[in-house]
């Protein structure tokens, strides 16, 4: 799997998670939901964003290396 394919899969999966969480959040209304969101979901956004940025940079570097090796 290329870095770009992995990046796209991560991005699409996170968008899917956000959509499903939005639906779940609308029907799950208690303290446990808030704790779950705070403990598990809130930390994901900055980590996924950083991962996507790193994967973009990695793809750029790999492309440059391929060009330089040809």
PyMOL Python script that loads the backbone (N, CA, C, O; Angstrom):
from pymol import cmd

cmd.read_pdbstr("""\
ATOM      1  N   UNK A   1       0.849  -1.171   0.000  1.00  0.00           N
ATOM      2  CA  UNK A   1       0.000   0.000   0.000  1.00  0.00           C
ATOM      3  C   UNK A   1       0.897   1.237   0.000  1.00  0.00           C
ATOM      4  O   UNK A   1       1.846   1.334   0.778  1.00  0.00           O
ATOM      5  N   UNK A   2       0.583   2.164  -0.872  1.00  0.00           N
ATOM      6  CA  UNK A   2       1.364   3.391  -0.919  1.00  0.00           C
ATOM      7  C   UNK A   2       0.978   4.299   0.255  1.00  0.00           C
ATOM      8  O   UNK A   2      -0.059   4.124   0.894  1.00  0.00           O
ATOM      9  N   UNK A   3       1.835   5.249   0.504  1.00  0.00           N
ATOM     10  CA  UNK A   3       1.564   6.207   1.587  1.00  0.00           C
ATOM     11  C   UNK A   3       0.288   6.980   1.287  1.00  0.00           C
ATOM     12  O   UNK A   3      -0.512   7.238   2.186  1.00  0.00           O
ATOM     13  N   UNK A   4       0.097   7.350   0.029  1.00  0.00           N
ATOM     14  CA  UNK A   4      -1.108   8.110  -0.332  1.00  0.00           C
ATOM     15  C   UNK A   4      -2.377   7.298  -0.137  1.00  0.00           C
ATOM     16  O   UNK A   4      -3.397   7.831   0.299  1.00  0.00           O
ATOM     17  N   UNK A   5      -2.319   6.001  -0.459  1.00  0.00           N
ATOM     18  CA  UNK A   5      -3.485   5.144  -0.246  1.00  0.00           C
ATOM     19  C   UNK A   5      -3.774   5.030   1.248  1.00  0.00           C
ATOM     20  O   UNK A   5      -4.927   5.124   1.670  1.00  0.00           O
ATOM     21  N   UNK A   6      -2.743   4.831   2.034  1.00  0.00           N
ATOM     22  CA  UNK A   6      -2.911   4.755   3.484  1.00  0.00           C
ATOM     23  C   UNK A   6      -3.463   6.046   4.057  1.00  0.00           C
ATOM     24  O   UNK A   6      -4.313   6.026   4.947  1.00  0.00           O
ATOM     25  N   UNK A   7      -2.977   7.169   3.545  1.00  0.00           N
ATOM     26  CA  UNK A   7      -3.449   8.472   4.001  1.00  0.00           C
ATOM     27  C   UNK A   7      -4.937   8.635   3.690  1.00  0.00           C
ATOM     28  O   UNK A   7      -5.710   9.092   4.532  1.00  0.00           O
ATOM     29  N   UNK A   8      -5.324   8.261   2.486  1.00  0.00           N
ATOM     30  CA  UNK A   8      -6.724   8.376   2.082  1.00  0.00           C
ATOM     31  C   UNK A   8      -7.605   7.465   2.939  1.00  0.00           C
ATOM     32  O   UNK A   8      -8.693   7.865   3.354  1.00  0.00           O
ATOM     33  N   UNK A   9      -7.147   6.266   3.198  1.00  0.00           N
ATOM     34  CA  UNK A   9      -7.922   5.343   4.041  1.00  0.00           C
ATOM     35  C   UNK A   9      -8.089   5.903   5.448  1.00  0.00           C
ATOM     36  O   UNK A   9      -9.176   5.833   6.020  1.00  0.00           O
ATOM     37  N   UNK A  10      -7.021   6.456   6.003  1.00  0.00           N
ATOM     38  CA  UNK A  10      -7.099   7.044   7.344  1.00  0.00           C
ATOM     39  C   UNK A  10      -8.076   8.209   7.352  1.00  0.00           C
ATOM     40  O   UNK A  10      -8.917   8.313   8.245  1.00  0.00           O
ATOM     41  N   UNK A  11      -7.967   9.074   6.372  1.00  0.00           N
ATOM     42  CA  UNK A  11      -8.842  10.245   6.299  1.00  0.00           C
ATOM     43  C   UNK A  11     -10.307   9.829   6.136  1.00  0.00           C
ATOM     44  O   UNK A  11     -11.187  10.360   6.813  1.00  0.00           O
ATOM     45  N   UNK A  12     -10.559   8.891   5.248  1.00  0.00           N
ATOM     46  CA  UNK A  12     -11.932   8.431   5.035  1.00  0.00           C
ATOM     47  C   UNK A  12     -12.494   7.727   6.270  1.00  0.00           C
ATOM     48  O   UNK A  12     -13.661   7.909   6.617  1.00  0.00           O
ATOM     49  N   UNK A  13     -11.669   6.933   6.923  1.00  0.00           N
ATOM     50  CA  UNK A  13     -12.115   6.222   8.130  1.00  0.00           C
ATOM     51  C   UNK A  13     -12.443   7.196   9.250  1.00  0.00           C
ATOM     52  O   UNK A  13     -13.408   7.001   9.988  1.00  0.00           O
ATOM     53  N   UNK A  14     -11.641   8.241   9.375  1.00  0.00           N
ATOM     54  CA  UNK A  14     -11.906   9.224  10.420  1.00  0.00           C
ATOM     55  C   UNK A  14     -13.191   9.996  10.121  1.00  0.00           C
ATOM     56  O   UNK A  14     -13.967  10.283  11.032  1.00  0.00           O
ATOM     57  N   UNK A  15     -13.417  10.331   8.861  1.00  0.00           N
ATOM     58  CA  UNK A  15     -14.669  11.005   8.487  1.00  0.00           C
ATOM     59  C   UNK A  15     -15.869  10.107   8.793  1.00  0.00           C
ATOM     60  O   UNK A  15     -16.900  10.577   9.273  1.00  0.00           O
ATOM     61  N   UNK A  16     -15.723   8.819   8.511  1.00  0.00           N
ATOM     62  CA  UNK A  16     -16.785   7.857   8.807  1.00  0.00           C
ATOM     63  C   UNK A  16     -17.031   7.767  10.313  1.00  0.00           C
ATOM     64  O   UNK A  16     -18.178   7.744  10.761  1.00  0.00           O
ATOM     65  N   UNK A  17     -15.959   7.716  11.081  1.00  0.00           N
ATOM     66  CA  UNK A  17     -16.084   7.695  12.544  1.00  0.00           C
ATOM     67  C   UNK A  17     -16.799   8.940  13.046  1.00  0.00           C
ATOM     68  O   UNK A  17     -17.675   8.845  13.906  1.00  0.00           O
ATOM     69  N   UNK A  18     -16.442  10.102  12.523  1.00  0.00           N
ATOM     70  CA  UNK A  18     -17.080  11.345  12.953  1.00  0.00           C
ATOM     71  C   UNK A  18     -18.579  11.328  12.644  1.00  0.00           C
ATOM     72  O   UNK A  18     -19.387  11.761  13.466  1.00  0.00           O
ATOM     73  N   UNK A  19     -18.948  10.833  11.470  1.00  0.00           N
ATOM     74  CA  UNK A  19     -20.368  10.777  11.101  1.00  0.00           C
ATOM     75  C   UNK A  19     -21.128   9.822  12.014  1.00  0.00           C
ATOM     76  O   UNK A  19     -22.228  10.129  12.473  1.00  0.00           O
ATOM     77  N   UNK A  20     -20.535   8.671  12.269  1.00  0.00           N
ATOM     78  CA  UNK A  20     -21.203   7.695  13.137  1.00  0.00           C
ATOM     79  C   UNK A  20     -21.273   8.194  14.575  1.00  0.00           C
ATOM     80  O   UNK A  20     -22.262   7.961  15.269  1.00  0.00           O
ATOM     81  N   UNK A  21     -20.228   8.878  15.019  1.00  0.00           N
ATOM     82  CA  UNK A  21     -20.248   9.419  16.367  1.00  0.00           C
ATOM     83  C   UNK A  21     -21.321  10.507  16.488  1.00  0.00           C
ATOM     84  O   UNK A  21     -22.001  10.602  17.510  1.00  0.00           O
ATOM     85  N   UNK A  22     -21.463  11.304  15.465  1.00  0.00           N
ATOM     86  CA  UNK A  22     -22.482  12.351  15.493  1.00  0.00           C
ATOM     87  C   UNK A  22     -23.872  11.742  15.684  1.00  0.00           C
ATOM     88  O   UNK A  22     -24.682  12.257  16.455  1.00  0.00           O
ATOM     89  N   UNK A  23     -24.139  10.658  14.985  1.00  0.00           N
ATOM     90  CA  UNK A  23     -25.429   9.963  15.137  1.00  0.00           C
ATOM     91  C   UNK A  23     -25.550   9.365  16.546  1.00  0.00           C
ATOM     92  O   UNK A  23     -26.581   9.507  17.203  1.00  0.00           O
ATOM     93  N   UNK A  24     -24.489   8.699  16.997  1.00  0.00           N
ATOM     94  CA  UNK A  24     -24.507   8.069  18.320  1.00  0.00           C
ATOM     95  C   UNK A  24     -24.678   9.113  19.416  1.00  0.00           C
ATOM     96  O   UNK A  24     -25.427   8.916  20.372  1.00  0.00           O
ATOM     97  N   UNK A  25     -23.974  10.218  19.258  1.00  0.00           N
ATOM     98  CA  UNK A  25     -24.020  11.303  20.251  1.00  0.00           C
ATOM     99  C   UNK A  25     -25.441  11.842  20.427  1.00  0.00           C
ATOM    100  O   UNK A  25     -25.839  12.252  21.518  1.00  0.00           O
ATOM    101  N   UNK A  26     -26.185  11.831  19.335  1.00  0.00           N
ATOM    102  CA  UNK A  26     -27.555  12.354  19.389  1.00  0.00           C
ATOM    103  C   UNK A  26     -28.491  11.468  20.214  1.00  0.00           C
ATOM    104  O   UNK A  26     -29.488  11.949  20.752  1.00  0.00           O
ATOM    105  N   UNK A  27     -28.170  10.179  20.312  1.00  0.00           N
ATOM    106  CA  UNK A  27     -29.054   9.274  21.055  1.00  0.00           C
ATOM    107  C   UNK A  27     -28.478   8.806  22.396  1.00  0.00           C
ATOM    108  O   UNK A  27     -29.212   8.302  23.245  1.00  0.00           O
ATOM    109  N   UNK A  28     -27.195   8.970  22.581  1.00  0.00           N
ATOM    110  CA  UNK A  28     -26.546   8.557  23.834  1.00  0.00           C
ATOM    111  C   UNK A  28     -26.281   9.818  24.647  1.00  0.00           C
ATOM    112  O   UNK A  28     -25.331  10.552  24.378  1.00  0.00           O
ATOM    113  N   UNK A  29     -27.109  10.058  25.619  1.00  0.00           N
ATOM    114  CA  UNK A  29     -27.045  11.324  26.354  1.00  0.00           C
ATOM    115  C   UNK A  29     -26.884  11.088  27.841  1.00  0.00           C
ATOM    116  O   UNK A  29     -27.854  11.123  28.598  1.00  0.00           O
ATOM    117  N   UNK A  30     -25.653  10.849  28.249  1.00  0.00           N
ATOM    118  CA  UNK A  30     -25.391  10.751  29.683  1.00  0.00           C
ATOM    119  C   UNK A  30     -23.923  11.065  29.950  1.00  0.00           C
ATOM    120  O   UNK A  30     -23.162  11.386  29.038  1.00  0.00           O
ATOM    121  N   UNK A  31     -23.551  10.967  31.202  1.00  0.00           N
ATOM    122  CA  UNK A  31     -22.186  11.295  31.610  1.00  0.00           C
ATOM    123  C   UNK A  31     -21.175  10.338  30.980  1.00  0.00           C
ATOM    124  O   UNK A  31     -20.060  10.738  30.644  1.00  0.00           O
ATOM    125  N   UNK A  32     -21.564   9.093  30.824  1.00  0.00           N
ATOM    126  CA  UNK A  32     -20.650   8.104  30.229  1.00  0.00           C
ATOM    127  C   UNK A  32     -20.279   8.501  28.805  1.00  0.00           C
ATOM    128  O   UNK A  32     -19.134   8.324  28.389  1.00  0.00           O
ATOM    129  N   UNK A  33     -21.235   9.035  28.059  1.00  0.00           N
ATOM    130  CA  UNK A  33     -20.949   9.497  26.691  1.00  0.00           C
ATOM    131  C   UNK A  33     -19.921  10.613  26.713  1.00  0.00           C
ATOM    132  O   UNK A  33     -18.969  10.608  25.932  1.00  0.00           O
ATOM    133  N   UNK A  34     -20.112  11.558  27.599  1.00  0.00           N
ATOM    134  CA  UNK A  34     -19.174  12.681  27.704  1.00  0.00           C
ATOM    135  C   UNK A  34     -17.779  12.200  28.085  1.00  0.00           C
ATOM    136  O   UNK A  34     -16.783  12.677  27.542  1.00  0.00           O
ATOM    137  N   UNK A  35     -17.710  11.268  29.005  1.00  0.00           N
ATOM    138  CA  UNK A  35     -16.416  10.723  29.420  1.00  0.00           C
ATOM    139  C   UNK A  35     -15.760   9.945  28.284  1.00  0.00           C
ATOM    140  O   UNK A  35     -14.552  10.052  28.072  1.00  0.00           O
ATOM    141  N   UNK A  36     -16.550   9.166  27.558  1.00  0.00           N
ATOM    142  CA  UNK A  36     -16.026   8.407  26.417  1.00  0.00           C
ATOM    143  C   UNK A  36     -15.462   9.362  25.358  1.00  0.00           C
ATOM    144  O   UNK A  36     -14.363   9.167  24.839  1.00  0.00           O
ATOM    145  N   UNK A  37     -16.237  10.385  25.061  1.00  0.00           N
ATOM    146  CA  UNK A  37     -15.804  11.362  24.062  1.00  0.00           C
ATOM    147  C   UNK A  37     -14.514  12.060  24.497  1.00  0.00           C
ATOM    148  O   UNK A  37     -13.581  12.226  23.712  1.00  0.00           O
ATOM    149  N   UNK A  38     -14.489  12.457  25.756  1.00  0.00           N
ATOM    150  CA  UNK A  38     -13.312  13.162  26.265  1.00  0.00           C
ATOM    151  C   UNK A  38     -12.080  12.255  26.297  1.00  0.00           C
ATOM    152  O   UNK A  38     -10.985  12.684  25.930  1.00  0.00           O
ATOM    153  N   UNK A  39     -12.251  11.028  26.726  1.00  0.00           N
ATOM    154  CA  UNK A  39     -11.117  10.121  26.897  1.00  0.00           C
ATOM    155  C   UNK A  39     -10.623   9.522  25.584  1.00  0.00           C
ATOM    156  O   UNK A  39      -9.416   9.385  25.383  1.00  0.00           O
ATOM    157  N   UNK A  40     -11.538   9.167  24.694  1.00  0.00           N
ATOM    158  CA  UNK A  40     -11.145   8.419  23.499  1.00  0.00           C
ATOM    159  C   UNK A  40     -11.217   9.205  22.195  1.00  0.00           C
ATOM    160  O   UNK A  40     -10.322   9.089  21.358  1.00  0.00           O
ATOM    161  N   UNK A  41     -12.250   9.990  22.011  1.00  0.00           N
ATOM    162  CA  UNK A  41     -12.439  10.640  20.718  1.00  0.00           C
ATOM    163  C   UNK A  41     -11.736  11.984  20.597  1.00  0.00           C
ATOM    164  O   UNK A  41     -11.130  12.273  19.565  1.00  0.00           O
ATOM    165  N   UNK A  42     -11.807  12.799  21.622  1.00  0.00           N
ATOM    166  CA  UNK A  42     -11.176  14.116  21.560  1.00  0.00           C
ATOM    167  C   UNK A  42      -9.668  14.050  21.257  1.00  0.00           C
ATOM    168  O   UNK A  42      -9.173  14.866  20.480  1.00  0.00           O
ATOM    169  N   UNK A  43      -8.938  13.110  21.845  1.00  0.00           N
ATOM    170  CA  UNK A  43      -7.506  13.043  21.540  1.00  0.00           C
ATOM    171  C   UNK A  43      -7.190  12.594  20.109  1.00  0.00           C
ATOM    172  O   UNK A  43      -6.071  12.785  19.633  1.00  0.00           O
ATOM    173  N   UNK A  44      -8.162  12.002  19.431  1.00  0.00           N
ATOM    174  CA  UNK A  44      -7.901  11.502  18.080  1.00  0.00           C
ATOM    175  C   UNK A  44      -7.662  12.612  17.064  1.00  0.00           C
ATOM    176  O   UNK A  44      -6.766  12.496  16.227  1.00  0.00           O
ATOM    177  N   UNK A  45      -8.440  13.673  17.123  1.00  0.00           N
ATOM    178  CA  UNK A  45      -8.373  14.709  16.087  1.00  0.00           C
ATOM    179  C   UNK A  45      -6.961  15.259  15.896  1.00  0.00           C
ATOM    180  O   UNK A  45      -6.468  15.251  14.768  1.00  0.00           O
ATOM    181  N   UNK A  46      -6.293  15.734  16.937  1.00  0.00           N
ATOM    182  CA  UNK A  46      -4.942  16.266  16.701  1.00  0.00           C
ATOM    183  C   UNK A  46      -3.951  15.184  16.268  1.00  0.00           C
ATOM    184  O   UNK A  46      -3.027  15.457  15.502  1.00  0.00           O
ATOM    185  N   UNK A  47      -4.142  13.974  16.751  1.00  0.00           N
ATOM    186  CA  UNK A  47      -3.239  12.874  16.366  1.00  0.00           C
ATOM    187  C   UNK A  47      -3.438  12.487  14.907  1.00  0.00           C
ATOM    188  O   UNK A  47      -2.472  12.256  14.179  1.00  0.00           O
ATOM    189  N   UNK A  48      -4.675  12.420  14.493  1.00  0.00           N
ATOM    190  CA  UNK A  48      -4.953  12.072  13.097  1.00  0.00           C
ATOM    191  C   UNK A  48      -4.489  13.196  12.177  1.00  0.00           C
ATOM    192  O   UNK A  48      -3.912  12.938  11.120  1.00  0.00           O
ATOM    193  N   UNK A  49      -4.732  14.412  12.566  1.00  0.00           N
ATOM    194  CA  UNK A  49      -4.270  15.555  11.771  1.00  0.00           C
ATOM    195  C   UNK A  49      -2.751  15.529  11.613  1.00  0.00           C
ATOM    196  O   UNK A  49      -2.235  15.736  10.515  1.00  0.00           O
ATOM    197  N   UNK A  50      -2.045  15.280  12.695  1.00  0.00           N
ATOM    198  CA  UNK A  50      -0.582  15.199  12.629  1.00  0.00           C
ATOM    199  C   UNK A  50      -0.137  14.023  11.768  1.00  0.00           C
ATOM    200  O   UNK A  50       0.835  14.132  11.020  1.00  0.00           O
ATOM    201  N   UNK A  51      -0.839  12.910  11.868  1.00  0.00           N
ATOM    202  CA  UNK A  51      -0.505  11.732  11.062  1.00  0.00           C
ATOM    203  C   UNK A  51      -0.711  12.009   9.578  1.00  0.00           C
ATOM    204  O   UNK A  51       0.123  11.632   8.755  1.00  0.00           O
ATOM    205  N   UNK A  52      -1.807  12.661   9.234  1.00  0.00           N
ATOM    206  CA  UNK A  52      -2.071  12.982   7.837  1.00  0.00           C
ATOM    207  C   UNK A  52      -1.010  13.928   7.283  1.00  0.00           C
ATOM    208  O   UNK A  52      -0.564  13.769   6.147  1.00  0.00           O
ATOM    209  N   UNK A  53      -0.613  14.893   8.070  1.00  0.00           N
ATOM    210  CA  UNK A  53       0.447  15.812   7.655  1.00  0.00           C
ATOM    211  C   UNK A  53       1.759  15.065   7.443  1.00  0.00           C
ATOM    212  O   UNK A  53       2.455  15.288   6.452  1.00  0.00           O
ATOM    213  N   UNK A  54       2.088  14.185   8.369  1.00  0.00           N
ATOM    214  CA  UNK A  54       3.324  13.402   8.251  1.00  0.00           C
ATOM    215  C   UNK A  54       3.276  12.477   7.039  1.00  0.00           C
ATOM    216  O   UNK A  54       4.280  12.305   6.348  1.00  0.00           O
ATOM    217  N   UNK A  55       2.127  11.887   6.781  1.00  0.00           N
ATOM    218  CA  UNK A  55       1.999  10.993   5.636  1.00  0.00           C
ATOM    219  C   UNK A  55       2.121  11.757   4.317  1.00  0.00           C
ATOM    220  O   UNK A  55       2.696  11.248   3.354  1.00  0.00           O
ATOM    221  N   UNK A  56       1.590  12.954   4.273  1.00  0.00           N
ATOM    222  CA  UNK A  56       1.744  13.790   3.084  1.00  0.00           C
ATOM    223  C   UNK A  56       3.215  14.104   2.849  1.00  0.00           C
ATOM    224  O   UNK A  56       3.716  13.999   1.730  1.00  0.00           O
ATOM    225  N   UNK A  57       3.885  14.482   3.902  1.00  0.00           N
ATOM    226  CA  UNK A  57       5.319  14.788   3.798  1.00  0.00           C
ATOM    227  C   UNK A  57       6.120  13.554   3.387  1.00  0.00           C
ATOM    228  O   UNK A  57       7.036  13.650   2.571  1.00  0.00           O
ATOM    229  N   UNK A  58       5.776  12.401   3.947  1.00  0.00           N
ATOM    230  CA  UNK A  58       6.463  11.159   3.596  1.00  0.00           C
ATOM    231  C   UNK A  58       6.267  10.832   2.117  1.00  0.00           C
ATOM    232  O   UNK A  58       7.214  10.434   1.440  1.00  0.00           O
ATOM    233  N   UNK A  59       5.060  10.996   1.620  1.00  0.00           N
ATOM    234  CA  UNK A  59       4.792  10.730   0.202  1.00  0.00           C
ATOM    235  C   UNK A  59       5.620  11.666  -0.679  1.00  0.00           C
ATOM    236  O   UNK A  59       6.155  11.252  -1.707  1.00  0.00           O
ATOM    237  N   UNK A  60       5.718  12.920  -0.271  1.00  0.00           N
ATOM    238  CA  UNK A  60       6.525  13.885  -1.035  1.00  0.00           C
ATOM    239  C   UNK A  60       7.998  13.475  -1.047  1.00  0.00           C
ATOM    240  O   UNK A  60       8.657  13.528  -2.086  1.00  0.00           O
ATOM    241  N   UNK A  61       8.502  13.071   0.106  1.00  0.00           N
ATOM    242  CA  UNK A  61       9.901  12.654   0.192  1.00  0.00           C
ATOM    243  C   UNK A  61      10.166  11.392  -0.624  1.00  0.00           C
ATOM    244  O   UNK A  61      11.189  11.295  -1.302  1.00  0.00           O
ATOM    245  N   UNK A  62       9.267  10.440  -0.564  1.00  0.00           N
ATOM    246  CA  UNK A  62       9.432   9.214  -1.345  1.00  0.00           C
ATOM    247  C   UNK A  62       9.401   9.499  -2.843  1.00  0.00           C
ATOM    248  O   UNK A  62      10.168   8.917  -3.610  1.00  0.00           O
ATOM    249  N   UNK A  63       8.522  10.388  -3.248  1.00  0.00           N
ATOM    250  CA  UNK A  63       8.454  10.761  -4.669  1.00  0.00           C
ATOM    251  C   UNK A  63       9.760  11.421  -5.103  1.00  0.00           C
ATOM    252  O   UNK A  63      10.278  11.138  -6.183  1.00  0.00           O
ATOM    253  N   UNK A  64      10.280  12.291  -4.266  1.00  0.00           N
ATOM    254  CA  UNK A  64      11.553  12.949  -4.581  1.00  0.00           C
ATOM    255  C   UNK A  64      12.690  11.931  -4.666  1.00  0.00           C
ATOM    256  O   UNK A  64      13.522  12.005  -5.570  1.00  0.00           O
ATOM    257  N   UNK A  65      12.728  10.996  -3.742  1.00  0.00           N
ATOM    258  CA  UNK A  65      13.760   9.961  -3.773  1.00  0.00           C
ATOM    259  C   UNK A  65      13.663   9.113  -5.035  1.00  0.00           C
ATOM    260  O   UNK A  65      14.681   8.774  -5.638  1.00  0.00           O
ATOM    261  N   UNK A  66      12.459   8.776  -5.429  1.00  0.00           N
ATOM    262  CA  UNK A  66      12.280   7.997  -6.655  1.00  0.00           C
ATOM    263  C   UNK A  66      12.791   8.762  -7.868  1.00  0.00           C
ATOM    264  O   UNK A  66      13.467   8.189  -8.721  1.00  0.00           O
ATOM    265  N   UNK A  67      12.471  10.063  -7.953  1.00  0.00           N
ATOM    266  CA  UNK A  67      12.948  10.882  -9.068  1.00  0.00           C
ATOM    267  C   UNK A  67      14.472  10.953  -9.085  1.00  0.00           C
ATOM    268  O   UNK A  67      15.100  10.864 -10.140  1.00  0.00           O
ATOM    269  N   UNK A  68      15.055  11.115  -7.898  1.00  0.00           N
ATOM    270  CA  UNK A  68      16.515  11.260  -7.817  1.00  0.00           C
ATOM    271  C   UNK A  68      17.239   9.942  -8.120  1.00  0.00           C
ATOM    272  O   UNK A  68      18.390   9.951  -8.555  1.00  0.00           O
ATOM    273  N   UNK A  69      16.582   8.842  -7.897  1.00  0.00           N
ATOM    274  CA  UNK A  69      17.211   7.538  -8.139  1.00  0.00           C
ATOM    275  C   UNK A  69      17.049   7.082  -9.596  1.00  0.00           C
ATOM    276  O   UNK A  69      17.713   6.141 -10.031  1.00  0.00           O
ATOM    277  N   UNK A  70      16.187   7.735 -10.326  1.00  0.00           N
ATOM    278  CA  UNK A  70      15.996   7.351 -11.739  1.00  0.00           C
ATOM    279  C   UNK A  70      17.041   7.966 -12.635  1.00  0.00           C
ATOM    280  O   UNK A  70      17.024   7.745 -13.846  1.00  0.00           O
TER     281      UNK A  70
END
""", "prot")
cmd.dss("prot")
cmd.show_as("cartoon", "prot")
cmd.util.cbc("prot")
cmd.orient("prot")
